[in-house]
Amino acid sequence: MDKVVNSLREAIRLCGLEDGMTISFHHCLRGGDAVSVQIAEAIRSLGIRVSVFVDPDPAMVAGA
């Protein structure tokens, strides 16, 4: 099976993401903010409603 697809939207459809699922992003991704926004916009454009979890930077969490 070829793992390369033509678009982010196609990848989202093929992975089986559905309403009510949770997606997660790690805080340390280089350029992660831009990538997470692109992913969120692609998911929204497909009409899928998901919860988003962003792994916080431990240095930014109160009491850490």
PDBQT receptor file of N, H, CA, C and O in Angstrom, charges set to zero:
ATOM      1  N   MET A   1       0.841  -1.182   0.000  1.00  0.00    +0.000 N 
ATOM      2  CA  MET A   1       0.000   0.000   0.000  1.00  0.00    +0.000 C 
ATOM      3  C   MET A   1       0.886   1.244   0.000  1.00  0.00    +0.000 C 
ATOM      4  O   MET A   1       1.809   1.351   0.807  1.00  0.00    +0.000 OA
ATOM      5  N   ASP A   2       0.611   2.168  -0.888  1.00  0.00    +0.000 N 
ATOM      6  H   ASP A   2      -0.139   2.082  -1.544  1.00  0.00    +0.000 HD
ATOM      7  CA  ASP A   2       1.356   3.408  -0.973  1.00  0.00    +0.000 C 
ATOM      8  C   ASP A   2       0.925   4.320   0.168  1.00  0.00    +0.000 C 
ATOM      9  O   ASP A   2      -0.271   4.543   0.358  1.00  0.00    +0.000 OA
ATOM     10  N   LYS A   3       1.884   4.852   0.934  1.00  0.00    +0.000 N 
ATOM     11  H   LYS A   3       2.856   4.671   0.779  1.00  0.00    +0.000 HD
ATOM     12  CA  LYS A   3       1.570   5.704   2.078  1.00  0.00    +0.000 C 
ATOM     13  C   LYS A   3       1.594   7.186   1.734  1.00  0.00    +0.000 C 
ATOM     14  O   LYS A   3       1.338   8.021   2.601  1.00  0.00    +0.000 OA
ATOM     15  N   VAL A   4       1.894   7.527   0.490  1.00  0.00    +0.000 N 
ATOM     16  H   VAL A   4       2.101   6.848  -0.214  1.00  0.00    +0.000 HD
ATOM     17  CA  VAL A   4       1.945   8.919   0.075  1.00  0.00    +0.000 C 
ATOM     18  C   VAL A   4       0.609   9.298  -0.541  1.00  0.00    +0.000 C 
ATOM     19  O   VAL A   4       0.103   8.609  -1.427  1.00  0.00    +0.000 OA
ATOM     20  N   VAL A   5       0.038  10.409  -0.058  1.00  0.00    +0.000 N 
ATOM     21  H   VAL A   5       0.450  10.968   0.662  1.00  0.00    +0.000 HD
ATOM     22  CA  VAL A   5      -1.228  10.898  -0.597  1.00  0.00    +0.000 C 
ATOM     23  C   VAL A   5      -1.025  12.314  -1.136  1.00  0.00    +0.000 C 
ATOM     24  O   VAL A   5       0.003  12.942  -0.880  1.00  0.00    +0.000 OA
ATOM     25  N   ASN A   6      -1.991  12.800  -1.868  1.00  0.00    +0.000 N 
ATOM     26  H   ASN A   6      -2.826  12.290  -2.076  1.00  0.00    +0.000 HD
ATOM     27  CA  ASN A   6      -1.857  14.094  -2.531  1.00  0.00    +0.000 C 
ATOM     28  C   ASN A   6      -2.195  15.298  -1.670  1.00  0.00    +0.000 C 
ATOM     29  O   ASN A   6      -1.827  16.422  -2.010  1.00  0.00    +0.000 OA
ATOM     30  N   SER A   7      -2.892  15.081  -0.556  1.00  0.00    +0.000 N 
ATOM     31  H   SER A   7      -3.192  14.168  -0.280  1.00  0.00    +0.000 HD
ATOM     32  CA  SER A   7      -3.297  16.232   0.253  1.00  0.00    +0.000 C 
ATOM     33  C   SER A   7      -3.498  15.827   1.702  1.00  0.00    +0.000 C 
ATOM     34  O   SER A   7      -3.657  14.650   2.026  1.00  0.00    +0.000 OA
ATOM     35  N   LEU A   8      -3.487  16.828   2.558  1.00  0.00    +0.000 N 
ATOM     36  H   LEU A   8      -3.357  17.784   2.294  1.00  0.00    +0.000 HD
ATOM     37  CA  LEU A   8      -3.766  16.614   3.970  1.00  0.00    +0.000 C 
ATOM     38  C   LEU A   8      -5.197  16.123   4.160  1.00  0.00    +0.000 C 
ATOM     39  O   LEU A   8      -5.450  15.233   4.972  1.00  0.00    +0.000 OA
ATOM     40  N   ARG A   9      -6.132  16.705   3.411  1.00  0.00    +0.000 N 
ATOM     41  H   ARG A   9      -5.926  17.428   2.751  1.00  0.00    +0.000 HD
ATOM     42  CA  ARG A   9      -7.533  16.264   3.501  1.00  0.00    +0.000 C 
ATOM     43  C   ARG A   9      -7.675  14.780   3.161  1.00  0.00    +0.000 C 
ATOM     44  O   ARG A   9      -8.415  14.055   3.826  1.00  0.00    +0.000 OA
ATOM     45  N   GLU A  10      -6.973  14.338   2.138  1.00  0.00    +0.000 N 
ATOM     46  H   GLU A  10      -6.372  14.927   1.598  1.00  0.00    +0.000 HD
ATOM     47  CA  GLU A  10      -7.027  12.918   1.760  1.00  0.00    +0.000 C 
ATOM     48  C   GLU A  10      -6.463  12.047   2.875  1.00  0.00    +0.000 C 
ATOM     49  O   GLU A  10      -7.020  10.992   3.177  1.00  0.00    +0.000 OA
ATOM     50  N   ALA A  11      -5.367  12.477   3.489  1.00  0.00    +0.000 N 
ATOM     51  H   ALA A  11      -4.914  13.334   3.244  1.00  0.00    +0.000 HD
ATOM     52  CA  ALA A  11      -4.769  11.716   4.593  1.00  0.00    +0.000 C 
ATOM     53  C   ALA A  11      -5.742  11.613   5.765  1.00  0.00    +0.000 C 
ATOM     54  O   ALA A  11      -5.863  10.560   6.390  1.00  0.00    +0.000 OA
ATOM     55  N   ILE A  12      -6.428  12.708   6.053  1.00  0.00    +0.000 N 
ATOM     56  H   ILE A  12      -6.329  13.564   5.545  1.00  0.00    +0.000 HD
ATOM     57  CA  ILE A  12      -7.405  12.702   7.151  1.00  0.00    +0.000 C 
ATOM     58  C   ILE A  12      -8.539  11.736   6.840  1.00  0.00    +0.000 C 
ATOM     59  O   ILE A  12      -8.941  10.957   7.704  1.00  0.00    +0.000 OA
ATOM     60  N   ARG A  13      -9.054  11.776   5.626  1.00  0.00    +0.000 N 
ATOM     61  H   ARG A  13      -8.727  12.409   4.924  1.00  0.00    +0.000 HD
ATOM     62  CA  ARG A  13     -10.130  10.833   5.243  1.00  0.00    +0.000 C 
ATOM     63  C   ARG A  13      -9.662   9.389   5.365  1.00  0.00    +0.000 C 
ATOM     64  O   ARG A  13     -10.389   8.540   5.880  1.00  0.00    +0.000 OA
ATOM     65  N   LEU A  14      -8.449   9.108   4.893  1.00  0.00    +0.000 N 
ATOM     66  H   LEU A  14      -7.857   9.797   4.475  1.00  0.00    +0.000 HD
ATOM     67  CA  LEU A  14      -7.946   7.734   4.892  1.00  0.00    +0.000 C 
ATOM     68  C   LEU A  14      -7.635   7.203   6.295  1.00  0.00    +0.000 C 
ATOM     69  O   LEU A  14      -7.676   5.994   6.520  1.00  0.00    +0.000 OA
ATOM     70  N   CYS A  15      -7.328   8.094   7.232  1.00  0.00    +0.000 N 
ATOM     71  H   CYS A  15      -7.296   9.077   7.049  1.00  0.00    +0.000 HD
ATOM     72  CA  CYS A  15      -6.999   7.616   8.586  1.00  0.00    +0.000 C 
ATOM     73  C   CYS A  15      -8.238   7.264   9.394  1.00  0.00    +0.000 C 
ATOM     74  O   CYS A  15      -8.135   6.665  10.464  1.00  0.00    +0.000 OA
ATOM     75  N   GLY A  16      -9.412   7.635   8.884  1.00  0.00    +0.000 N 
ATOM     76  H   GLY A  16      -9.496   8.121   8.014  1.00  0.00    +0.000 HD
ATOM     77  CA  GLY A  16     -10.651   7.241   9.554  1.00  0.00    +0.000 C 
ATOM     78  C   GLY A  16     -11.090   8.177  10.666  1.00  0.00    +0.000 C 
ATOM     79  O   GLY A  16     -11.888   7.783  11.517  1.00  0.00    +0.000 OA
ATOM     80  N   LEU A  17     -10.588   9.412  10.682  1.00  0.00    +0.000 N 
ATOM     81  H   LEU A  17      -9.940   9.732   9.991  1.00  0.00    +0.000 HD
ATOM     82  CA  LEU A  17     -10.996  10.366  11.705  1.00  0.00    +0.000 C 
ATOM     83  C   LEU A  17     -12.489  10.621  11.612  1.00  0.00    +0.000 C 
ATOM     84  O   LEU A  17     -13.025  10.857  10.529  1.00  0.00    +0.000 OA
ATOM     85  N   GLU A  18     -13.163  10.572  12.773  1.00  0.00    +0.000 N 
ATOM     86  H   GLU A  18     -12.727  10.381  13.652  1.00  0.00    +0.000 HD
ATOM     87  CA  GLU A  18     -14.616  10.742  12.813  1.00  0.00    +0.000 C 
ATOM     88  C   GLU A  18     -15.004  11.731  13.906  1.00  0.00    +0.000 C 
ATOM     89  O   GLU A  18     -14.210  12.039  14.794  1.00  0.00    +0.000 OA
ATOM     90  N   ASP A  19     -16.240  12.223  13.827  1.00  0.00    +0.000 N 
ATOM     91  H   ASP A  19     -16.886  11.973  13.105  1.00  0.00    +0.000 HD
ATOM     92  CA  ASP A  19     -16.770  13.096  14.867  1.00  0.00    +0.000 C 
ATOM     93  C   ASP A  19     -16.564  12.468  16.239  1.00  0.00    +0.000 C 
ATOM     94  O   ASP A  19     -16.744  11.264  16.420  1.00  0.00    +0.000 OA
ATOM     95  N   GLY A  20     -16.180  13.310  17.207  1.00  0.00    +0.000 N 
ATOM     96  H   GLY A  20     -16.034  14.288  17.059  1.00  0.00    +0.000 HD
ATOM     97  CA  GLY A  20     -16.048  12.853  18.586  1.00  0.00    +0.000 C 
ATOM     98  C   GLY A  20     -14.673  12.309  18.946  1.00  0.00    +0.000 C 
ATOM     99  O   GLY A  20     -14.388  12.103  20.126  1.00  0.00    +0.000 OA
ATOM    100  N   MET A  21     -13.819  12.071  17.964  1.00  0.00    +0.000 N 
ATOM    101  H   MET A  21     -14.050  12.238  17.006  1.00  0.00    +0.000 HD
ATOM    102  CA  MET A  21     -12.470  11.581  18.258  1.00  0.00    +0.000 C 
ATOM    103  C   MET A  21     -11.610  12.731  18.775  1.00  0.00    +0.000 C 
ATOM    104  O   MET A  21     -11.968  13.900  18.630  1.00  0.00    +0.000 OA
ATOM    105  N   THR A  22     -10.474  12.389  19.377  1.00  0.00    +0.000 N 
ATOM    106  H   THR A  22     -10.183  11.440  19.495  1.00  0.00    +0.000 HD
ATOM    107  CA  THR A  22      -9.532  13.385  19.895  1.00  0.00    +0.000 C 
ATOM    108  C   THR A  22      -8.247  13.315  19.100  1.00  0.00    +0.000 C 
ATOM    109  O   THR A  22      -7.742  12.230  18.812  1.00  0.00    +0.000 OA
ATOM    110  N   ILE A  23      -7.714  14.492  18.741  1.00  0.00    +0.000 N 
ATOM    111  H   ILE A  23      -8.125  15.373  18.975  1.00  0.00    +0.000 HD
ATOM    112  CA  ILE A  23      -6.396  14.554  18.120  1.00  0.00    +0.000 C 
ATOM    113  C   ILE A  23      -5.474  15.270  19.094  1.00  0.00    +0.000 C 
ATOM    114  O   ILE A  23      -5.927  16.083  19.900  1.00  0.00    +0.000 OA
ATOM    115  N   SER A  24      -4.184  14.972  19.023  1.00  0.00    +0.000 N 
ATOM    116  H   SER A  24      -3.816  14.312  18.369  1.00  0.00    +0.000 HD
ATOM    117  CA  SER A  24      -3.226  15.501  19.980  1.00  0.00    +0.000 C 
ATOM    118  C   SER A  24      -1.991  16.032  19.263  1.00  0.00    +0.000 C 
ATOM    119  O   SER A  24      -1.545  15.470  18.263  1.00  0.00    +0.000 OA
ATOM    120  N   PHE A  25      -1.452  17.117  19.789  1.00  0.00    +0.000 N 
ATOM    121  H   PHE A  25      -1.815  17.573  20.601  1.00  0.00    +0.000 HD
ATOM    122  CA  PHE A  25      -0.231  17.707  19.260  1.00  0.00    +0.000 C 
ATOM    123  C   PHE A  25       0.772  17.850  20.395  1.00  0.00    +0.000 C 
ATOM    124  O   PHE A  25       0.399  18.186  21.519  1.00  0.00    +0.000 OA
ATOM    125  N   HIS A  26       2.026  17.599  20.109  1.00  0.00    +0.000 N 
ATOM    126  H   HIS A  26       2.329  17.326  19.196  1.00  0.00    +0.000 HD
ATOM    127  CA  HIS A  26       3.088  17.767  21.094  1.00  0.00    +0.000 C 
ATOM    128  C   HIS A  26       3.628  19.180  20.987  1.00  0.00    +0.000 C 
ATOM    129  O   HIS A  26       3.761  19.707  19.882  1.00  0.00    +0.000 OA
ATOM    130  N   HIS A  27       3.940  19.799  22.108  1.00  0.00    +0.000 N 
ATOM    131  H   HIS A  27       3.832  19.371  23.005  1.00  0.00    +0.000 HD
ATOM    132  CA  HIS A  27       4.362  21.197  22.117  1.00  0.00    +0.000 C 
ATOM    133  C   HIS A  27       5.723  21.440  21.465  1.00  0.00    +0.000 C 
ATOM    134  O   HIS A  27       6.021  22.572  21.083  1.00  0.00    +0.000 OA
ATOM    135  N   CYS A  28       6.546  20.415  21.330  1.00  0.00    +0.000 N 
ATOM    136  H   CYS A  28       6.304  19.495  21.639  1.00  0.00    +0.000 HD
ATOM    137  CA  CYS A  28       7.925  20.611  20.859  1.00  0.00    +0.000 C 
ATOM    138  C   CYS A  28       8.103  20.506  19.347  1.00  0.00    +0.000 C 
ATOM    139  O   CYS A  28       9.224  20.638  18.856  1.00  0.00    +0.000 OA
ATOM    140  N   LEU A  29       7.038  20.276  18.609  1.00  0.00    +0.000 N 
ATOM    141  H   LEU A  29       6.127  20.169  19.008  1.00  0.00    +0.000 HD
ATOM    142  CA  LEU A  29       7.188  20.160  17.165  1.00  0.00    +0.000 C 
ATOM    143  C   LEU A  29       7.721  21.457  16.582  1.00  0.00    +0.000 C 
ATOM    144  O   LEU A  29       7.159  22.523  16.834  1.00  0.00    +0.000 OA
ATOM    145  N   ARG A  30       8.788  21.386  15.814  1.00  0.00    +0.000 N 
ATOM    146  H   ARG A  30       9.245  20.520  15.609  1.00  0.00    +0.000 HD
ATOM    147  CA  ARG A  30       9.299  22.578  15.140  1.00  0.00    +0.000 C 
ATOM    148  C   ARG A  30       8.257  23.009  14.114  1.00  0.00    +0.000 C 
ATOM    149  O   ARG A  30       7.866  22.227  13.248  1.00  0.00    +0.000 OA
ATOM    150  N   GLY A  31       7.816  24.248  14.216  1.00  0.00    +0.000 N 
ATOM    151  H   GLY A  31       8.134  24.883  14.920  1.00  0.00    +0.000 HD
ATOM    152  CA  GLY A  31       6.761  24.716  13.332  1.00  0.00    +0.000 C 
ATOM    153  C   GLY A  31       5.413  24.101  13.665  1.00  0.00    +0.000 C 
ATOM    154  O   GLY A  31       4.485  24.158  12.858  1.00  0.00    +0.000 OA
ATOM    155  N   GLY A  32       5.300  23.514  14.847  1.00  0.00    +0.000 N 
ATOM    156  H   GLY A  32       6.054  23.468  15.502  1.00  0.00    +0.000 HD
ATOM    157  CA  GLY A  32       4.101  22.787  15.233  1.00  0.00    +0.000 C 
ATOM    158  C   GLY A  32       2.844  23.623  15.230  1.00  0.00    +0.000 C 
ATOM    159  O   GLY A  32       1.766  23.129  14.899  1.00  0.00    +0.000 OA
ATOM    160  N   ASP A  33       2.972  24.910  15.601  1.00  0.00    +0.000 N 
ATOM    161  H   ASP A  33       3.848  25.311  15.869  1.00  0.00    +0.000 HD
ATOM    162  CA  ASP A  33       1.789  25.767  15.607  1.00  0.00    +0.000 C 
ATOM    163  C   ASP A  33       1.203  25.879  14.209  1.00  0.00    +0.000 C 
ATOM    164  O   ASP A  33      -0.009  25.757  14.028  1.00  0.00    +0.000 OA
ATOM    165  N   ALA A  34       2.052  26.109  13.227  1.00  0.00    +0.000 N 
ATOM    166  H   ALA A  34       3.037  26.208  13.373  1.00  0.00    +0.000 HD
ATOM    167  CA  ALA A  34       1.569  26.243  11.849  1.00  0.00    +0.000 C 
ATOM    168  C   ALA A  34       0.968  24.933  11.353  1.00  0.00    +0.000 C 
ATOM    169  O   ALA A  34      -0.060  24.936  10.677  1.00  0.00    +0.000 OA
ATOM    170  N   VAL A  35       1.598  23.830  11.684  1.00  0.00    +0.000 N 
ATOM    171  H   VAL A  35       2.433  23.827  12.234  1.00  0.00    +0.000 HD
ATOM    172  CA  VAL A  35       1.099  22.517  11.254  1.00  0.00    +0.000 C 
ATOM    173  C   VAL A  35      -0.238  22.214  11.911  1.00  0.00    +0.000 C 
ATOM    174  O   VAL A  35      -1.163  21.744  11.249  1.00  0.00    +0.000 OA
ATOM    175  N   SER A  36      -0.345  22.481  13.207  1.00  0.00    +0.000 N 
ATOM    176  H   SER A  36       0.406  22.864  13.744  1.00  0.00    +0.000 HD
ATOM    177  CA  SER A  36      -1.594  22.174  13.903  1.00  0.00    +0.000 C 
ATOM    178  C   SER A  36      -2.748  23.019  13.363  1.00  0.00    +0.000 C 
ATOM    179  O   SER A  36      -3.875  22.532  13.277  1.00  0.00    +0.000 OA
ATOM    180  N   VAL A  37      -2.486  24.273  12.999  1.00  0.00    +0.000 N 
ATOM    181  H   VAL A  37      -1.570  24.669  13.069  1.00  0.00    +0.000 HD
ATOM    182  CA  VAL A  37      -3.527  25.115  12.413  1.00  0.00    +0.000 C 
ATOM    183  C   VAL A  37      -3.958  24.559  11.055  1.00  0.00    +0.000 C 
ATOM    184  O   VAL A  37      -5.152  24.518  10.759  1.00  0.00    +0.000 OA
ATOM    185  N   GLN A  38      -3.005  24.132  10.228  1.00  0.00    +0.000 N 
ATOM    186  H   GLN A  38      -2.035  24.166  10.469  1.00  0.00    +0.000 HD
ATOM    187  CA  GLN A  38      -3.338  23.550   8.925  1.00  0.00    +0.000 C 
ATOM    188  C   GLN A  38      -4.191  22.299   9.091  1.00  0.00    +0.000 C 
ATOM    189  O   GLN A  38      -5.160  22.098   8.358  1.00  0.00    +0.000 OA
ATOM    190  N   ILE A  39      -3.830  21.464  10.054  1.00  0.00    +0.000 N 
ATOM    191  H   ILE A  39      -3.043  21.628  10.650  1.00  0.00    +0.000 HD
ATOM    192  CA  ILE A  39      -4.586  20.233  10.297  1.00  0.00    +0.000 C 
ATOM    193  C   ILE A  39      -5.992  20.565  10.778  1.00  0.00    +0.000 C 
ATOM    194  O   ILE A  39      -6.966  19.988  10.294  1.00  0.00    +0.000 OA
ATOM    195  N   ALA A  40      -6.105  21.493  11.733  1.00  0.00    +0.000 N 
ATOM    196  H   ALA A  40      -5.314  21.962  12.126  1.00  0.00    +0.000 HD
ATOM    197  CA  ALA A  40      -7.420  21.874  12.248  1.00  0.00    +0.000 C 
ATOM    198  C   ALA A  40      -8.301  22.443  11.138  1.00  0.00    +0.000 C 
ATOM    199  O   ALA A  40      -9.491  22.132  11.075  1.00  0.00    +0.000 OA
ATOM    200  N   GLU A  41      -7.739  23.261  10.275  1.00  0.00    +0.000 N 
ATOM    201  H   GLU A  41      -6.773  23.513  10.326  1.00  0.00    +0.000 HD
ATOM    202  CA  GLU A  41      -8.511  23.831   9.166  1.00  0.00    +0.000 C 
ATOM    203  C   GLU A  41      -8.960  22.751   8.182  1.00  0.00    +0.000 C 
ATOM    204  O   GLU A  41     -10.083  22.795   7.681  1.00  0.00    +0.000 OA
ATOM    205  N   ALA A  42      -8.088  21.785   7.907  1.00  0.00    +0.000 N 
ATOM    206  H   ALA A  42      -7.176  21.749   8.315  1.00  0.00    +0.000 HD
ATOM    207  CA  ALA A  42      -8.452  20.699   6.999  1.00  0.00    +0.000 C 
ATOM    208  C   ALA A  42      -9.567  19.842   7.598  1.00  0.00    +0.000 C 
ATOM    209  O   ALA A  42     -10.498  19.447   6.896  1.00  0.00    +0.000 OA
ATOM    210  N   ILE A  43      -9.468  19.558   8.891  1.00  0.00    +0.000 N 
ATOM    211  H   ILE A  43      -8.712  19.879   9.461  1.00  0.00    +0.000 HD
ATOM    212  CA  ILE A  43     -10.511  18.771   9.561  1.00  0.00    +0.000 C 
ATOM    213  C   ILE A  43     -11.833  19.524   9.526  1.00  0.00    +0.000 C 
ATOM    214  O   ILE A  43     -12.875  18.942   9.225  1.00  0.00    +0.000 OA
ATOM    215  N   ARG A  44     -11.792  20.820   9.833  1.00  0.00    +0.000 N 
ATOM    216  H   ARG A  44     -10.946  21.293  10.077  1.00  0.00    +0.000 HD
ATOM    217  CA  ARG A  44     -13.004  21.637   9.819  1.00  0.00    +0.000 C 
ATOM    218  C   ARG A  44     -13.624  21.669   8.424  1.00  0.00    +0.000 C 
ATOM    219  O   ARG A  44     -14.845  21.609   8.281  1.00  0.00    +0.000 OA
ATOM    220  N   SER A  45     -12.779  21.762   7.394  1.00  0.00    +0.000 N 
ATOM    221  H   SER A  45     -11.787  21.810   7.509  1.00  0.00    +0.000 HD
ATOM    222  CA  SER A  45     -13.302  21.823   6.032  1.00  0.00    +0.000 C 
ATOM    223  C   SER A  45     -13.994  20.527   5.615  1.00  0.00    +0.000 C 
ATOM    224  O   SER A  45     -14.821  20.524   4.704  1.00  0.00    +0.000 OA
ATOM    225  N   LEU A  46     -13.654  19.437   6.282  1.00  0.00    +0.000 N 
ATOM    226  H   LEU A  46     -12.982  19.440   7.023  1.00  0.00    +0.000 HD
ATOM    227  CA  LEU A  46     -14.301  18.153   6.010  1.00  0.00    +0.000 C 
ATOM    228  C   LEU A  46     -15.571  17.964   6.844  1.00  0.00    +0.000 C 
ATOM    229  O   LEU A  46     -16.274  16.964   6.697  1.00  0.00    +0.000 OA
ATOM    230  N   GLY A  47     -15.860  18.933   7.720  1.00  0.00    +0.000 N 
ATOM    231  H   GLY A  47     -15.289  19.746   7.840  1.00  0.00    +0.000 HD
ATOM    232  CA  GLY A  47     -17.064  18.857   8.546  1.00  0.00    +0.000 C 
ATOM    233  C   GLY A  47     -16.954  17.902   9.711  1.00  0.00    +0.000 C 
ATOM    234  O   GLY A  47     -17.969  17.481  10.266  1.00  0.00    +0.000 OA
ATOM    235  N   ILE A  48     -15.729  17.550  10.096  1.00  0.00    +0.000 N 
ATOM    236  H   ILE A  48     -14.904  17.892   9.645  1.00  0.00    +0.000 HD
ATOM    237  CA  ILE A  48     -15.516  16.623  11.206  1.00  0.00    +0.000 C 
ATOM    238  C   ILE A  48     -15.325  17.441  12.487  1.00  0.00    +0.000 C 
ATOM    239  O   ILE A  48     -14.570  18.414  12.504  1.00  0.00    +0.000 OA
ATOM    240  N   ARG A  49     -16.011  17.039  13.550  1.00  0.00    +0.000 N 
ATOM    241  H   ARG A  49     -16.624  16.249  13.536  1.00  0.00    +0.000 HD
ATOM    242  CA  ARG A  49     -15.910  17.734  14.842  1.00  0.00    +0.000 C 
ATOM    243  C   ARG A  49     -15.100  16.853  15.789  1.00  0.00    +0.000 C 
ATOM    244  O   ARG A  49     -15.505  15.735  16.108  1.00  0.00    +0.000 OA
ATOM    245  N   VAL A  50     -13.953  17.367  16.233  1.00  0.00    +0.000 N 
ATOM    246  H   VAL A  50     -13.625  18.275  15.973  1.00  0.00    +0.000 HD
ATOM    247  CA  VAL A  50     -13.067  16.607  17.108  1.00  0.00    +0.000 C 
ATOM    248  C   VAL A  50     -12.668  17.442  18.311  1.00  0.00    +0.000 C 
ATOM    249  O   VAL A  50     -12.847  18.660  18.318  1.00  0.00    +0.000 OA
ATOM    250  N   SER A  51     -12.129  16.788  19.325  1.00  0.00    +0.000 N 
ATOM    251  H   SER A  51     -11.983  15.799  19.320  1.00  0.00    +0.000 HD
ATOM    252  CA  SER A  51     -11.498  17.460  20.451  1.00  0.00    +0.000 C 
ATOM    253  C   SER A  51     -10.010  17.532  20.147  1.00  0.00    +0.000 C 
ATOM    254  O   SER A  51      -9.447  16.622  19.536  1.00  0.00    +0.000 OA
ATOM    255  N   VAL A  52      -9.372  18.624  20.577  1.00  0.00    +0.000 N 
ATOM    256  H   VAL A  52      -9.829  19.363  21.073  1.00  0.00    +0.000 HD
ATOM    257  CA  VAL A  52      -7.945  18.801  20.331  1.00  0.00    +0.000 C 
ATOM    258  C   VAL A  52      -7.229  18.882  21.668  1.00  0.00    +0.000 C 
ATOM    259  O   VAL A  52      -7.631  19.645  22.546  1.00  0.00    +0.000 OA
ATOM    260  N   PHE A  53      -6.173  18.102  21.824  1.00  0.00    +0.000 N 
ATOM    261  H   PHE A  53      -5.846  17.483  21.110  1.00  0.00    +0.000 HD
ATOM    262  CA  PHE A  53      -5.335  18.139  23.026  1.00  0.00    +0.000 C 
ATOM    263  C   PHE A  53      -3.950  18.585  22.606  1.00  0.00    +0.000 C 
ATOM    264  O   PHE A  53      -3.351  18.013  21.695  1.00  0.00    +0.000 OA
ATOM    265  N   VAL A  54      -3.442  19.614  23.278  1.00  0.00    +0.000 N 
ATOM    266  H   VAL A  54      -3.928  20.078  24.018  1.00  0.00    +0.000 HD
ATOM    267  CA  VAL A  54      -2.077  20.073  23.032  1.00  0.00    +0.000 C 
ATOM    268  C   VAL A  54      -1.275  19.782  24.276  1.00  0.00    +0.000 C 
ATOM    269  O   VAL A  54      -1.585  20.290  25.353  1.00  0.00    +0.000 OA
ATOM    270  N   ASP A  55      -0.246  18.969  24.137  1.00  0.00    +0.000 N 
ATOM    271  H   ASP A  55       0.006  18.556  23.262  1.00  0.00    +0.000 HD
ATOM    272  CA  ASP A  55       0.629  18.614  25.250  1.00  0.00    +0.000 C 
ATOM    273  C   ASP A  55       1.381  19.872  25.674  1.00  0.00    +0.000 C 
ATOM    274  O   ASP A  55       2.182  20.393  24.898  1.00  0.00    +0.000 OA
ATOM    275  N   PRO A  56       1.139  20.376  26.893  1.00  0.00    +0.000 N 
ATOM    276  CA  PRO A  56       1.768  21.637  27.290  1.00  0.00    +0.000 C 
ATOM    277  C   PRO A  56       3.260  21.487  27.588  1.00  0.00    +0.000 C 
ATOM    278  O   PRO A  56       3.740  20.416  27.960  1.00  0.00    +0.000 OA
ATOM    279  N   ASP A  57       3.962  22.582  27.415  1.00  0.00    +0.000 N 
ATOM    280  H   ASP A  57       3.573  23.452  27.113  1.00  0.00    +0.000 HD
ATOM    281  CA  ASP A  57       5.377  22.652  27.778  1.00  0.00    +0.000 C 
ATOM    282  C   ASP A  57       5.441  22.624  29.295  1.00  0.00    +0.000 C 
ATOM    283  O   ASP A  57       4.882  23.515  29.935  1.00  0.00    +0.000 OA
ATOM    284  N   PRO A  58       6.108  21.623  29.909  1.00  0.00    +0.000 N 
ATOM    285  CA  PRO A  58       6.149  21.528  31.374  1.00  0.00    +0.000 C 
ATOM    286  C   PRO A  58       6.646  22.805  32.045  1.00  0.00    +0.000 C 
ATOM    287  O   PRO A  58       6.242  23.104  33.169  1.00  0.00    +0.000 OA
ATOM    288  N   ALA A  59       7.506  23.555  31.384  1.00  0.00    +0.000 N 
ATOM    289  H   ALA A  59       7.835  23.312  30.471  1.00  0.00    +0.000 HD
ATOM    290  CA  ALA A  59       8.023  24.796  31.975  1.00  0.00    +0.000 C 
ATOM    291  C   ALA A  59       6.941  25.868  32.061  1.00  0.00    +0.000 C 
ATOM    292  O   ALA A  59       7.082  26.826  32.821  1.00  0.00    +0.000 OA
ATOM    293  N   MET A  60       5.874  25.721  31.299  1.00  0.00    +0.000 N 
ATOM    294  H   MET A  60       5.759  24.943  30.682  1.00  0.00    +0.000 HD
ATOM    295  CA  MET A  60       4.802  26.711  31.279  1.00  0.00    +0.000 C 
ATOM    296  C   MET A  60       3.645  26.352  32.202  1.00  0.00    +0.000 C 
ATOM    297  O   MET A  60       2.731  27.155  32.391  1.00  0.00    +0.000 OA
ATOM    298  N   VAL A  61       3.676  25.145  32.782  1.00  0.00    +0.000 N 
ATOM    299  H   VAL A  61       4.418  24.492  32.629  1.00  0.00    +0.000 HD
ATOM    300  CA  VAL A  61       2.600  24.689  33.642  1.00  0.00    +0.000 C 
ATOM    301  C   VAL A  61       2.853  25.195  35.057  1.00  0.00    +0.000 C 
ATOM    302  O   VAL A  61       3.947  25.027  35.596  1.00  0.00    +0.000 OA
ATOM    303  N   ALA A  62       1.854  25.805  35.647  1.00  0.00    +0.000 N 
ATOM    304  H   ALA A  62       0.965  25.942  35.209  1.00  0.00    +0.000 HD
ATOM    305  CA  ALA A  62       1.978  26.338  37.019  1.00  0.00    +0.000 C 
ATOM    306  C   ALA A  62       2.413  25.246  37.986  1.00  0.00    +0.000 C 
ATOM    307  O   ALA A  62       1.879  24.137  37.966  1.00  0.00    +0.000 OA
ATOM    308  N   GLY A  63       3.369  25.562  38.817  1.00  0.00    +0.000 N 
ATOM    309  H   GLY A  63       3.803  26.463  38.833  1.00  0.00    +0.000 HD
ATOM    310  CA  GLY A  63       3.830  24.619  39.829  1.00  0.00    +0.000 C 
ATOM    311  C   GLY A  63       4.870  23.615  39.338  1.00  0.00    +0.000 C 
ATOM    312  O   GLY A  63       5.342  22.788  40.118  1.00  0.00    +0.000 OA
ATOM    313  N   ALA A  64       5.226  23.676  38.081  1.00  0.00    +0.000 N 
ATOM    314  H   ALA A  64       4.843  24.348  37.448  1.00  0.00    +0.000 HD
ATOM    315  CA  ALA A  64       6.211  22.712  37.552  1.00  0.00    +0.000 C 
ATOM    316  C   ALA A  64       7.620  23.155  37.866  1.00  0.00    +0.000 C 
ATOM    317  O   ALA A  64       8.577  22.473  37.501  1.00  0.00    +0.000 OA
TER     318      ALA A  64
